[in-house]
């Protein structure tokens, strides 16, 4: 089968360990493949070009049977080929937060979800894209009583940067004081 895009193979895009273990086919039709190519070319490939290294695909296409097997949402865009869950490899230079912010600030999307994880790093990033009518909805997934829930995403990159800037300022002042002390001590 032909690749979905320059950096996504058909096997990657349809891989499901749960389906393989149970002998369930996870085969997209032509409509699904068209949607998958659309997502790959407009979301995945621009990220790949920007970060300049491999980006892990956790989940892309899911047949209805595979989606039900793994407990996916009954309205999951993965079943239409319109959604991709992305992760990172252990040796990646980027973080998942980097991927999330890049998508949010530079790409068109329908839904962008900070999936679980912490306030500084998601467990993975879900992004979907439709040919038209994209909502640019940004959500954060969390667990409550064992169930996955979603809320509007409220973290701001600027706050993370402000904390980092404060830390850099503190380190710079401390280093300056130490340098002054050592300079006086050596006189």
N, C-alpha and C positions, 0 to 999 in steps of 0.2 A: 504494500500500500504506500502511496505517496505521502511525504511529510506534510504536516499541517502548515508549517512555516519553515523558515531557514533554520531555526534552532529548536523546533519541536517536532519530534517524530510521531508518527501515528501510534506506535506502541506506548510512548510516554503519555500521550493525550488520552488513551483509553485504558491505561493500566489500573487495575483494581485487585489488590491482593485478596480481599474478601471474596470477590467474584471468582477469581482463579481457584481459590481453595474449595469453592463449592461447584465449580464447573459451569458457572453462569456466564453467558456471552455478554460482552459490553460493547456492542457494535453500533456506531452511529450511522444514520442514513444520510443521504445527500444533503438534506436540509440542515441536519446537525453539523455536517462537515463544513458547509458554507458558513454557518454561525461561528464555528470554531476557528476557521481561518480569519474571519473578521476580528474576533477577540485577539488572536495571536498577532496579527499585523498591526493592530491599533493600540494594544496594551502591552503584550509580552515583548515583542521585538523592540519597541522604543525603550523599554526598561533595560533590556539586554544590551542595547547600543549605549545607553547612558552609563550603566555600571561597568560595562566592558568585561563581564565574566558570566559564567553559567548561573542560571537561576533555577532553583528546584521547583518542579511541578508536583504538588501533593495530590491534586485531583483536578481533572478537567471534565471530560464527558462522563456522565453516568446514565445508564439506561434506567428506566423506571424500576426494574427489578433490583438493580444494584443500589439505586438510591434508597429503596425501601429496606434492603438488607442492612445498610449501614446506618439507618435511622435518619436519613436526610429529610429536609423539609418537603412536604408534598408539593410545594410550588417552586422547588429548587430550579434555578436557571441552569444548573449543571445538566439537567435532563434535556435542555434545548441546545446545549453546546455554547451557551452564552456566558458561562462563569468558569473561573479558574481560581484554584487555591494555590498560593505560592509560598514557598519556604526558602531556606538557604542551606547551602552545604557548610559543613563544619569549618572549612578553610576559606569561606567567603570573606571578602573585605567589607562588604556592606552589611547592615543590620536589616531586620525585617521592618523596623521603624523607618529606615531610609527608603525602602521600597514603598511603604505606605505613604509617606510624605511626598515622594516623587509623583506617585499616581495622583494624589489629591491636588497637588499644585500644577501639574503639567499635562495630565491626560483627561480625556473624556471617559466617563464611566456611568453606569446605571447605579450600581451599589458598590460601595467600598466598605469592607468590614474589618476592623481591628479584632481579630479572633482571639479571645481569651488572653493568656499571657499576663503581663503586668502593665502598669501605666507607662513604663518606659520601653517595653518591647512586646509586641503581640506574639502569640504562639504560632500564628501563620496569618497571611493576608488573603482575604477573599475579595475578588473584584469581578464585576459582571459588566457586560456591554451589550446593548441592543442596537439594531440598525437605526432606530429612531426612538424618540420619546424617553431618552435617558434622564433619570431623576436627579443624578448627582447626590444620592442619599449616602450619608456617611454615618455608620453605626459602630457600636462596640458590643461584642458578644461577651456574656458572662454567665456563670452558673448560679442558679438559685434553686435550692431544694433538689439538686441533681438534674435539673432541666436547663437547657441553654435558653437564655433570654437575650433580647437586644434592646439597646437604648441609643438615643442620639449620642454621637461622639462629641465629647466636650473638651478633651485634651487639646491644648494648643501648642504648636511647635515653638512659638515665641517664649512660652513659659519654660520649656526645656532649655532653650538657648539662654534665657535670662539666668537660670540657675547655673548653667555652665559658665556664663560670663562672670557671675559673682564668684564662682570658684576660682576662675583664672585670676580675677582681681585680687582675691585673698592670697593666692599663691605668689603673685607678683609682689605684693606688699611685704609678705613674709620674707621672700628672697631678698628684697631691697634692704630690709632691716638686718638680716643676717649679713649681707655684704657690707653694710655700714659698720656693723659691729666688728667684723673681721678686719676691715680697713683700719679702724681705730686701734684695734688690738695690735696690729702689726707695725704701728708707728713708733 
